[in-house]
Amino acid sequence: MIIVKLIGGLGNQMFQYALGRHLAYKYQTELKLDIHYLLDRRPREHMIFRDYDLPIFNIHENIATKEEIAAFTGRYMSRRKKLIFRLKKLVNEPKIKNEITPHFDSKILDAGPSSYLVGFWQSEKYFIDIEGLIRSDFTFKSNLNPKCKELAQQIESVNAVCLNIRRADYVTNPLSSKFLGFIGIDYIHRAVEIISEKVERPVFFVFSDDISWCKENIHLSYPSTIVSHEYAGDKFGYYLQLMILCKHFIIPNSTFAWWAAWLNSNPNKIVIAPKNWVRESSRYNKDIVPESWIQI
C-alpha cells in the first residue's frame, strides 16, 4: 500500500497524488490518500486552511483510515502501542518517505510497495512515466455549465493566452509573502511582450484570485477578458477547465496555474513561467518548470 499525505491547495494535492499514483502503478498496489491534515482546523499562526479538492477529478479515490495511517506513522495509537512501534522502527527500515530536497529526488521512485509519502513533490519527473494515466485521472467529473460553455467557445475560437495572476495570500499572508510572493507587474508585461512576438493575434484571458486588482492594473494593448469568479465553479473546477482550454500560458509561481498549462494538450503551446519561483533560496526547486517552458 502507498499512502500519500495531502497538504496545501489543489495544485499541491495534484502533485502529491501524481507521485503516489506512479508508485502504486509501478508496484501494482493500492494508493490511499491521507486527508486528515486538511480536515484539521486547530488554530495555527498564519495558517491558511485548505480543503480536500481532488474530488473534482476522475481520480482513483481511496481515503486512508486512521488504522492504515497508524501502521506507517504511529499516529492515533495508545502509548503502549506507540512504544512498540518506535522499537520496531529501530530495527526495520522506515516506511515514511519524507521529501528531503525541493528538487527532483529519483530515489523516491524506488520507495517500495509499502510507503507513506510526505512532501510536495513538485516536478513532472515524479510521474512523467505514466503521463497518460495522470492526464486521464485529472479529467473533470462535471461538465461546464451553459455560461462557462459560452466562454469556452470564445476561448477555443481564437489564439487564447491564459494570463494567470496570483495575489491574495501571496500579498496578505506573512508566510506566503515571505516564501513565494506576488511575482510583480514587470514580469507580466515582459511575458505579454514575449507572447505577442510569438503568437499571431493573441487574445488574453485573465484568470486571478484578485479580480479587483486586475481590473485596476491590467491594461493590455491586445484584446483581453478578465474572467470573473462567476465562472469559478465548485473548488474553482470550472476556472481550471477554462484555463486548460487556452492555447498558450503566462503563469505565476502557482501550482494551480502550473497544472492548467501542463494539462493543456496543444503540442505547440508556449508557456512562460517565472525563473524565480520562490523568494527563499533554500526552497528553490530547479525541477518544477519543464524544460520546454520559457523562464523569465
N, C-alpha and C positions, 0 to 999 in steps of 0.2 A: 504493500500500500504506500502511495505517495500522498502526503498531506502538505498543502501549501497554506501558509498563513497570509490572509488578505489584510492589507493595510493601505491607507491612502484612498484617493478618489478613483473614479472609473478607469482612467488611463493606467494608473499603477496596478489596479486589480487585474487588468488585462495582461500586463507583462507577467505578473505572478502566476496567473492561470496558464499562460502560454508555456512557461518553463515546466510547470507541473504536468501539463498535458504531454509535453515532449517526453519527459521521463517515464510517465505512465505508459505511453505508447511504446517506448523503447524496451521497457521491461515487462510489457504485457501484464500490467497490474492496474489496480483501481486508483483513480485520482479522487481525493477528498479535499474539500475546502473548509478551512478553519475560519469562520466568520465572527468568532467571539470578541475579538478586539474591536471590530466595527460596531458591535452591539453594546460595548462598554461605554456608559455615559457618566462615569465618575469624573468629577471636576479635575482638570489638569491645566496648568498655566499655559496660555497661548494655544490651547488645543483647538483644532478645527475638526469637529466631529464629522465623520463620513458615514455613508450608508453602504449596504451591500448592493452594488449596482449591476452586477453581471446578469441578473435575470432578464434583462432586455434582449439578450442574445440566445441563440440556439446552442448553448454550451452543454457539455456533459456535466450536469449539476448533481453532485453528491456532497451533502454537508456532513462534515466530520462530527461525530458525537464527542461528548466530554470524555468518555471512556477511551475512545480511539486516540484522542489528543493526549490523554494522560499516559498512555502506553509509550509515547515518544518523549514527553516533556516532564512528566511527574506532576503536572498541574492537576488540581481537583482531587488529590489523594489525601488520605489521612496521614498523620505524622509518621506512623509506623510504616506505612507503605512507601512514603517518600524516602525514609531512611534506607529501606531495602532497595528502592530504585536507584539511589545515589551510590550505594555499594556496587550494584551491578554495572553502573557507568564506569567505575574504576577498572573493571575487567574487560567489558565489551566496548567496541568502537562506538563512539557517539553517533546516534542516528539523526541528530539535529544538525542540519547543514545551514550555517549562518553565512550571509554574504560578507566576505572579509575585504572586498575591494569594490569600488563603484564600477571598475572596468569589467569587461567580459572575463570570466574565470572558467576555462574549459574543464577544470576538474569537477565542476558541479554536474556536468553531463555524465559523469561516471559515479554519481552519488549512490547508486544501487537501488534495488526494488523496494526497499523499506526505508523511507527518508521523510523527514519533516523539514520543510524549506522555509527559511526566514530571511527576507530581503526584498529588494526592489527589482533586481534582475532586468535592468533597462537596456537591453540590446537585442536586436533581431537574431544575433548569433546564438541565442539560447533556444531558438525554435525554428530557425530558417529551414532545417532539415525536414520539418513537417509543415511547411508553409501552406500547402493545400488544405490540410486539416484545420489549421488555425483560421484561415480565411472562411472556411465552411462553418466553424464554430461561432465565429463573430459575424454571422448573418443575423438579421433582426427578426424577432418574433412578430412585431406589429408592423403592418403596412402604414405608410404615411396617410394622414387624414387628407380630405379634399383640399384644404387651404395649402398644406405643405406640398401636395402633388402639383398644384398650380405653380408654386415657386420652383419645384424640381424641374418642371418642363422648361421654365425660363433658364435655369442653370444649364441644362443639357443642350439648349439650343444655341449657346454662344461659347466663346473661349473663356470659360469661367475660371476665375482665380479666387481661391479661398484665402482671404486675409483674416487670420485669427489673431485676436488681441486679448491677452490675458492680463488682468489687473487685479481687481477685488482683493483677495488676501495677500497677493504679492505686494500690495501697497499698504494695506491696513494692519496685517498681522506681523508682529515684530520678527518672528522666526522665519516666516515665508519671505519677508522682505530681505532679511539678512542673507539667507542661503540661496534664494532664487531672484526675486525682484522683477519688477516691470522692465522689459527689455529696452524700452525707450522709443521715442518718436523718430530719432535719427535712423535707427535700424529699419523701421517701417518704410521710411522714404527711400533708403538705399535699396531695399528689397523690391519695392514697387518699380523703381527705375530699372533694375536688372530684368525683372519680368517683362516690362514694356519693351525692352530691347530684344527679347527673345520670343515674345508671343504676339502674333498679329491680332490686332483689335481686341485687346484684353478687356474683360468686364469683371470688375471686382465685387465680390460678395463678402461683406464684413461680418464676421461672427465674433461675439465677445461676451464676457461676463460683466462688462461695464458699458452698456449701451449709451448711457448719458454722456460719458466721456468721449465715446466715438463720434456721437453727433456733434459735439463741440469742437473736436480736434482733428477728425479725419476728413480732409477735403482734397480729393484726388483730381487730377487732370484727365481722368478717364471715367467712363460710365461706372457707377458703383451703387450698391444697395446695402444698407445696414440692416441685417436680419435681426429683427426684434425677438424677444423671448416668447412671443405668442406662437412661435414656430419651434419651441424647445421640446415639448412632449415630455413624457414620463422619464425622469432621470436624464433629461437632455438627449434622449434617444433619437428624436426626430432631427434635432440640431446636428447630431453626429452623422446621421444618414445624409442630410443635405450637404454637409461639408464634404463627405466622401464623393459625392456626385460631381464636384468641381474637377476641372482638368489639370489645374496647377495649384500650387500651395505656397503661401508665406506663413510660416508657423513661428510662434514664440517658444520659449522654454517651457512647454506644456506637453505632458504625455497624452492628454486628450487630443490635442491637435496632431501630435506625432502619429497617433493611430489613424486619424482621418486620412492623413497623407499616405501612410503605409497601406491601408486597406483599399485605397483607390487603385483601379486596375488599368489605368491609362499607361501603356508602355512608354509613351513619350512625355510623361509628366515631368515638370520642373518643380522641384521642392527646394525652397530656401529656408534654412534653419540658422539659428544663432550659433556662432562659434563658441561664445562664452555662455554655455547653458546654465552654469551656476556661478554664483559670486564667491563661494567658499572653495578655495583651491583644493582642499583635502577631499572634496566631494566631486571633483572633476571626473567625468566619465568620457574617455576618448572613443568609446564604442557605441554611444547612444545614437549618433547620427549615421545612417547608412552611407557608404562610400559614394553612391551615385547622387546624393543630395548636395546642394551648394551651401557652404557655410560662410557666413559673413559676420 
